[in-house]
Amino acid sequence: MENTKDLTEHSSRAERKRRDSFGMFDGYDSCSEDTSSSSSSDESEEEVAPLPSSLPIIKNNGQVYTYPDGKSGMATCEMCGMVGVRDAFYSKTKRFCSVSCSRSYSSNSKKASILARLQGKPPTKKAKVLQKQPLVAKLAAYAQYQATLQNQVKTKTAVPVEGFSWGNYITSNNLTAAPVTCFKHAPMGTCWGDISEGVRVEVLNTDCSLPTKVFWIAGIVKLAGYNALLRYEGFENDSSVDFWCNVCGSDIHPVGWCAASGKPLVPPRTIQHKYTNWKAFLVKRLTGAKTLPPDFSQKVSESMQYPFKPSMRVEVVDKTHLCRTRVAVVESVIGGRLRLVYEESEDKTDDFWCHMYSPLIHHIGWSRGIGHRFKRSDIAKKQDGHCYDAPPHLFAKVKEVDPSGEWFKEGMKLEAIDPLNLSAICVATIRKVLADGYLMIGIDGSEAADGSDWFCYHATSPSIFPVGFCEINAIELAPPRGYTKLPFKWFDYLRETDSIAAPVKLFNKEVPNHGFHIRMKLEAVDLMEPRLVCVATVTRIIHRLLRIHFDGWEEEYDQWVDCESPDLYPVGWCQLTGYQLQPPAPQTSRESQSSSSKQKKKAKSQQYKGHKKMTSLQLKDELLDGEEYNFLQGASDQESNGSASYYIKQEP
């Protein structure tokens, strides 16, 4: 009977050992806050049926992860920390990955025994364990790899905004955020996968009184951009301790990470006594569930590596004269956004912010190649520095066009977003046709005689539209300054000005399946003050055109932005990249801003509707200085893409 009992107990222990090798529970028993919980868990172990050898433990983006050997599972070398298939390990006990580790461990054990005798202590099992330092570094290579990734992504620290929390803002108002997949230029925008509600992750257990960091498994309850509302496993429908976490942050991991890293999984203190067998509970809850890809952290790190580096030289629009470009030097890069300092700025305060994929920046020589106006820098000063030209392949491409057939001509009329007042679409005229599909455009009724307020758009730009676009899509068209025949009618205006409309077929009609919906939240650049990234909402969608409203501000500050604009970001982007987020304006600021804007409205002309302009972008009335050059037309290497299309009827 005794032999039978011993055999039964041995079988039970072996069965538990096989389950423990599942990995997700490594360290749980030893780190439990209440030892009685562990003992009760052991006593109830027999209630759980043996795991099938081919049991799909967790589903990861469509792939089913199973044990390499459901009978033997995985093993960790007690000497070097290497993790591998148990059957491939050395010796009958499978404690070491090789003969070398076995001998090294044996040598360390002898040293421990001798040391204990010299100290007058009996050689105990504990003395041997104290020498097993490699156990602390389970999967040492993996831990080192994780540390390397964290060092690479130094910008993962949150930037606190006093009084504002995206999580509280989303939850209290029951808001919806635009998914990460809407932003192809943002980190993880093209490899987000099917991360959605229900995905399980391993996160820090904050409901715990242990002195060391412990973890627990949580499920995604709601997604808002990069941010996820998480609920610890075991709380069921109890949302009292739900919390928000940035999915791409360093404190969130795929299920199995704790096992691989030797981190303990401990249930939250609030529900610690809810179940007597937490291992069985987790197996039941996680079977068939999804988690993050095992290389998720690596993908995040890779997607946050930016090709532009400080000291690179580029050509960028001159913010004081939009009709020309100047040379600027990359001062810093944050989340793909560049702080550019104009090359002639002595104190480096004359700067300009834009994304690295912005259509406002180009490689050195771009202006000469297409015939665009350019302000030449001081050559002597340029040679003194250690700056170098950014390679042309780093810049955003534009779609190749064929101007040999029917093409845009000077004097043709169209509708265009005013770059100085992005809330308005205005009556505009093509003033000059450059090479490679680029056009110089002026806003009717507000042009300077010398053309210093012209601006450059590519023929495929989503910021220019054929005549009649606003009328068809119920958008208010800003008439020319001083035009008195209101309401404005294109047919009458074309006849009065003896001009023709640019052919509809020449405009970009591609509309991608962008995924945006009205009332979605996001983080957006205030293009009138491009250093600011603000809390914003999509209020209108016209094909690929989005109306962006800045929360807390008047509608007159809204901006028309393309759905693929690199100046739009998912909720949580600022926290992920370390950029400062501008929260919604408080009520007092809104009231004062509203009153001041009304006063400005009376003082200003009818040229612009918006008043929140970037002061550095306001047009100058003085003539351009003598350092400006006009280059002959040449070649360019830019192109773009798109899908789907929309059609606009031709106006008479």
N, C-alpha and C positions, 0 to 999 in steps of 0.2 A: 504493500500500500504506500509505504514511504517513497519507494522508487517511482511509483506511479504519480504520486503528488509532486515529487521533484521534477519529473518529466513534464508534468502539466505546467508547473510554474516556469520551467525553462522555455517551454513552447510559448507561453504567454509573454514572457520577456522578449523572446525572439520576435514575436508578432509586433509588440510595441516598438521594438528597435527598427523593424522594417517601416513602420508608420513614421517614426521619428526621422528616418532617413529621407522622408518627404521634403525635409529642409525648411519649410515655412515655419516649423515649430521649434527649430533649434534654439536652445537657450531659454525656452519658456518656463520650464519647471524650475530651473535654478534661479530665475530672476523674478518669480512671482512675488507679489506684494504680500500674499497671505499663503503660508505653507499649507494650511488646511485645504485650500483650494486645489493645490497640487495633489495632495493625498486623496482627496475625494475624486479627483480626475482619474487617478490610477485605479481606484477601486471600481470605477464604472467603465473601465476600458473594455471589459468583456461585452458590453452592450453593443459595441460597434462591430459590424461584420467586416471580415478581411477585405482589403481593397483588391479589386481585380487587377491583374498584371497590366492590362491595356487601358486602364481607366484614364480618360482625358481629364487631366487635373484642371487646366485653365486654357481657355481659348484666347489666342493673341492675334488680333487682326485677321481672323479667318483661319489661322493655323492652329492646329490642336497639338498642345504640348503634353507628352506622356513620358513616363519613366523609361529610360533606356532599358532597364530591367526591373519590372514591377516586383519581382521576387527579392532581388538583392538591392536595387536602388543605387544611390550614389554614395561615395565615401570621401572622407577628408583625411589626408595624410597628417598624422599627429606630429610629424617632424617639420615638414616644410610648408604645410597648409594647402597643398595642391588638392583640387577637387577633381574627381574622375569617376568613371564607372567602377563599381565595387568589385566586379569579377576580374577586372584588369589589375587590381592591387596585389601587392606582394604578401605572402604568407597566408596561413589559414584564417587568421584573425582579420585580415584585410585592413590593418591599421596603418600600413605604410605603402607609399607608391613605388618604392624601390628597395633593393638590398642596401643601398647606401644610406637611405633614411633610417632603415631599421637598425643598422649598426651604429649610426650617429646617435640615435635615440637611446640605444642600449648603453653607449659610452657615457652619455649625459646622466643616465640613471645611476650608473656606478659611482660617478663623481658625486652625485647627490647623496648616495648612501655613505660614502667615505666622509663627506663633509658633515653629515648628521652625527656619525660616530665620534668625529673629532670634537664636535660641540657637546657630546654627552647625551645626544638624543637618539632614540631608536629609529632605525630607518622605517618610516611609515609610507603608506600609500600617498599621503598628502605631500611628503617631501619629494616624491617622484613627480607629482603634478606640478609642483612649483618650478620644476626645471623645464616644463614643456612650454617655454615661451612662444614657440611658433604657433601655438593654438590661438594666441591672442591675435595673430595675423592670419586668420583663415583667408584662404584665397588671396595671398599677399599681392600677387600680380594684379588681380582685379581691383583691390583696394587702391593700389598705386595708380592704376589706370583711371579710376574715378577721381582721385586727387588731381591728376593731370588735367582732366576735363574741367574740374572746378577752377583750377588755376587759369585755364584758357578763357573761361567765361567769367572774367572778373567783374563784369557789369551786372551780375545777377542780384545785386543788393537792391532792396526796395528803396524807393525814394519816397519818404512819407510826405503826405500833403495834409497839413493840419486841418482837422475838421472834415475831411472827405475820405470816404472809403467806397470803392466801386462795389464791394460786396453789399454793404448796407444800402447803397443807392439802388442797386438792382433789386434786392430783396424787398425793401420797404415800398417800392413803387411797382413791383411785379413787372420789371422791364425785361426786354429781350436784347441781346447783343448780337452783332454780326459775327458769324463764325470765322474762324481763322482762315478757312479755305477761300474767303473772299479777298484775301490780301496776299497775292502771289509774291510780292516783293518783301513781305515781312518774314521773320524767322519762322520756320516750319510751315510756311504758307503753302508750299507745294508737296509737303510730305506729312501732313497732319493725320492722314489716314482716317479710320472710322472711330476716332476717340469721341465718345458720346456718353450720355447718361447710362449708368449701370456698370461702367468700366471700374475694375478694382485696382487699387494702388496700395503701396505701403508708405505710411507717413509717420511722423513723430507722434507719440502718444502724450498729449499734453494733460490728460486727465490721469495723472500718476504722481505719486509722491516719492518715487525712487530717486536716489541721488544721481544716477546715470541716465543717459539717453536710452529710451526704449521706444519701440515702434508697435504699430498695430495696423490692421488692414481696414481700409475705408472704401466706400463706393461713391462714385460721382452722382450727385443728386440733380445738379443743374450746371450747365456750361454757360459761361459768358466770356467769349473771346478766349484768352489764355487762362482765365480764372475759372476754377471749379468749386462748387459748393459740395463739400464732402461730409459724409456721415459714417462714423465708425461702425464696423460690423458688430451686430448684437443689439443695436439701438432700435432696430425694426422701424416703426413709424414715429419714433420719438425724435423730434428735430431740435431738442433743447440745447444740444451741444454741437450742432452743425457748425462748420467753419469754412471759410474761403481760403483757397490756396492757389498759387500760380502753378499750373501744370508743368511749365517748363523750368520751374525753380529747382534749386538744389536739394529741397527737402521732400521731394516726392519721387517715388521709385516704383518700378514694376514689381508685381508679386513674385517673390523668390529672391529678391535682392537681399533681404535680411539673412536668409540661409547662406547665400553666397558670401556675404560680408561678415558673417559671424555675429550679427546683431540680434538681440532678443526681441521676440514678439510677446507683448504683455497686454492683456485686455484692459480697457479703461476701468478705473477704480469704481466709477458709478455703477457699472454693470458686472463687476468682477464675479459676484456670487449668483449671477443669473443662470449660468450653466455650470454643471459639474464636470463636463467633458468638452472643453473648448476645442480640442483637436478635432473631435468628431464633428463639432459644429462648423468649423472652418472648412473641413473637407466637403461637407454637405453644401455649404454656401458657395464655395468656389468652384465646385465641379461644373465645368461647362461655361464658366464666366470668362470675360475678357479682361486683359490687363494691358499695360503699355508695352510696346516692343522692347525687347532686351537691350537694343542699341539706341533707345530713345534719347538718353542723355548725350550720346555721341552725336546724334543727328542735330540736337539743339545746339551743341557746341559748333558743329560745322556750319549750320545755317546762320551763325552769328559771327562768322569770319568775313571781314569786308576787304575787298581788294584795294580800296583807296587808303592811302597812308599819309600821315602828316608830311609836309614838305613837297607834296606833289603839286605841280602847276597845272592850272586849267584855264579855259576861257569861260567867263560867266557874264551874264547880262549886267550892264552898268545900272545900278539901282537908281542913279540920278538921271540917267538918260537911257530909256529903254531901247532906243533905236540902235545902240551899239553894245559891244562887248568889251571886257577888260580882262587882263590877266589877274588871277587870284591864286593864293597858295592855301592848300588844305592845312588848317591849324589843328583841328581835332575831328574825330569820327565817333559818333555815338549812335548805335543802332542803325547804321547806314546813313544817318544824317551828317552832313558835312558843315563844319563852320569854316567858311572861306574868308580869308583876309585879303583884301585888294593889295596887290603887290607894292603899290606906292604908299601904303599906310605906314607911317613911321612908328606910331605907338600901338599898332595892331588893333585899333578900335573900329576902324572902318571895315566892317565885316558883312557877310551875307550868309544866311542859312538856307540850305536846300538838301534834298535827298540825292544820293549818288546817281539815281536813275532819273533825275529831273530833266526836263527838256531845256532847262535854262543853262545847263553847263555842257561844255564841249571840250574836245582835245585841242591842244595848241596847234594853230594853223587852220582851224575850222572856218573862221571868218574869212581868211584869205581864199579858202577853197570855194566858198559859195558866193562871195562878193558882198559879205555883210560888213557894215561899218565896225570899226575897231579902234580903240584908243590904245596907242602904243605906250608901254611902260618905259621907265628909265633903264636903258640897257646896262649902264654901269652898275646900278644897284642890283639888278638881276644877277649879274655875274659874281657879285660879292657873296651871295648866299650859297647854301648847300641844297638848293631846291632842284628838282628835276621834273621833266614833263611827264604827266600821267599818260600811260600807253593808250592809244585810241580804242583798243578793244574793250576797255573797261566801261565805256559810256553806253547809254541806252541807244538802241538801234531804232531807226524809223523805217517804215515801209518804202521800198523802192518804187518809184513812179516813172511813168513814161510821158514826158512833156512834148514828145515829138508830134503827137496828133492834136486833137482838140484839148486846149489847156487853159489855165487861168491867164487872164490878161489884165494889164494895168487899167484901172478905171471900173472894173467889174464890181458890182455890189453884192454884199452878203451880210450875214448876221454873225456877230462874234462876241464872245465873253470879253468884257473890258478888263484887262489885267490890273488896272488900278481901282476897279470897283467890281469885284467878282460876284456881287449880287445881281448885276445887270448884264443882260444880253442886248447889244446895241446895233444900230445901223452902222455898217462899216464899208470901207472901200479898199480894194487892193491897190496899193500905191507903187509897189515894185515887185517884180518877179525875179527871184534869185535862182541859183543853181540847185539841183538835186531836190526840187519840190518845195523849197522854202519860199515864203511870201512875206513881204512887208505890208502891214495892214494899218490903217488909220481909222479912228472913230469919227464919223461924220459930225461936223459942226463944232469940233473941239480940237482941230489940228493946228499945230504950229506951222508957220510959213516955211521953216527950214526942215520940217519933217523930223524934228527932234523927239516927237512923241509917238512916232510909228513904233510898232512892235512886230516881232517875228513869230509866225506860226508856220508849221509844216502843213502841206496840203492835206495830209492825212490826220491832222490834229483833231481831236474830239471837241475842241473849243471854238471851231468855226462851223457855220451851218448855212444851208442854202436859204435864199429869200423865201419867206413864208413859214419857216420852221416854227417860230414862236406862235404864230396865229393858229397853225394846225394843232399844236400841242398845248394851247391855252396858257402860254407864258407871256407875261407883259414885256413887250419890246420897247426899249428906251429909244425914243426918237432923237434925231439930231438936235443939238443945242440950238435954241432959237427958232425951231420949226413950229409954226403956228397952226398949220392945218391939222387939227386933232379931231377925232382919232386918226392916227397915222395909217395911211394906206400905201402899200408898196407900189401898186399900179400907178397911182398918181405921182408918187415920188420919182419913180423911174422916168416917167414922161417929163416931169418938170426938170430933172437934172440931165435929161438926154443921155441916160446910161442904160446898161443892160445888166441883168442878173447873171451871176456865175452859174454855169450849167449844174444841175443837181447831180448828174452822174459823176462829177469830179470830186464830190465830197465822200468822206469816210462813212460808209453805211453799215459797217460791221458792229454787231452788238453781241458781246460775249455773254455767256450764261453766268452772270456775276454773282448771283445768290443774295443780293441785297433786297431788303424789304422795308417798307415804310415803318418808321418808329424804331428801327434798330439803333442800338447805341454803339458808339465807337470812339476812338481818339483821333482827332483831326488837327492838322496844322492850320492855324489862322494865317492864311497866305498874305494878309495885309501886314502881319507881324510874324514872319516865318520862323522866328526862334521859339514861338509859343506852340505847344501842343495842348489841345483843350478837350474837355468832355463835350461830346457832340452827338447829334441825332440826325438820321436820314428822314427828311420830311416830304420829299417828292422824288419820284423816279420817272424820268422821261427817256426811254430806251436805255442808253448807257450813261446818261447824264443824271447826277445826283444833286439834290438840293441839301446842303449841309447846314444845320442849325446849331449854333453854339449855346449850350444849355445855360440859362440864366440871362441871356442877352436878347435884345430886341431883334425882330425878324429882319430889320434893315441891315444887319450884320451877316446875314446868311450868305453862303457862297455856293456857286455852281461849280461842281468838281466832277471829273470823269471817274467812272467806276474803277478804273485801273490806275488811278492817280497814286504815285508813291508817297503822297502826303496824307494818306488815310491809313489807320492802324487798328488792330484789334484791341478790345478792352484788355488792359494788363500789359500793353506794350511798353509803356513808360516804366512800370515797375520792373519788367524783365530787363530792359536795356539800361536802366539807370538814368533815364531822361526825366526832367521835372514835368509833372502833369499840372495843367491849370484847371482847377475845379470850377463848377458853375458859379457864376457871379452871385453874391448874396443879394438880398432884396434891397438893401440900402444902396449898394453900388448900381443896381439896375435903375433905381429911381433917379439917382444923381446923373447917371449916364444918359437916361432918357431925356431929362430936362436940358442937359448940355447939348445933346444931339439936336434937339428942337431949335435951340438958339443958333446952332451952327447952320441948320437947314435954312434959316431965314437969311443968314449972312452969306451963305455960299450960293453959287449959281446952280442952275438946273443940270449942269453937266453930269454930276454923279448923284446917285441916290444914297450910297453908303458913305458913312463919315469916319468909320474906323479904319483909316488908311495907314499904311506904313509910311511914316513921314519921309523916310529916305527914298521912297519910290515916287513922291510927288514930282510932277514935271517942272522943269525949270524953264523960264521964259528967255533966259539969256542964250546967246549963241554958243555953240560948241567951241571949245578952244582949238588952237592950231595943231594939236597933236593927233587929230582924227584922220584916219585914212580910209579910202574906199578901195577895196581890192577887186580885181577882175574875177569873173566867175570861173570856178574850177570844178573838181569832183569831190564827192563825199562817199562815205562807206556805211550809211545808216539805213536800217530797215526795221519793220515791225510786223506784228501779226494780229489776227482777230478771227472771229467766227460769227455766223448768223448775219442778219442784215435787217434794216428797216427802210421804208420807202417814203418819200415825200413828194407830194404832187408839185408839178411845175407851175409857178405863178406866171401870169401873162406879162 
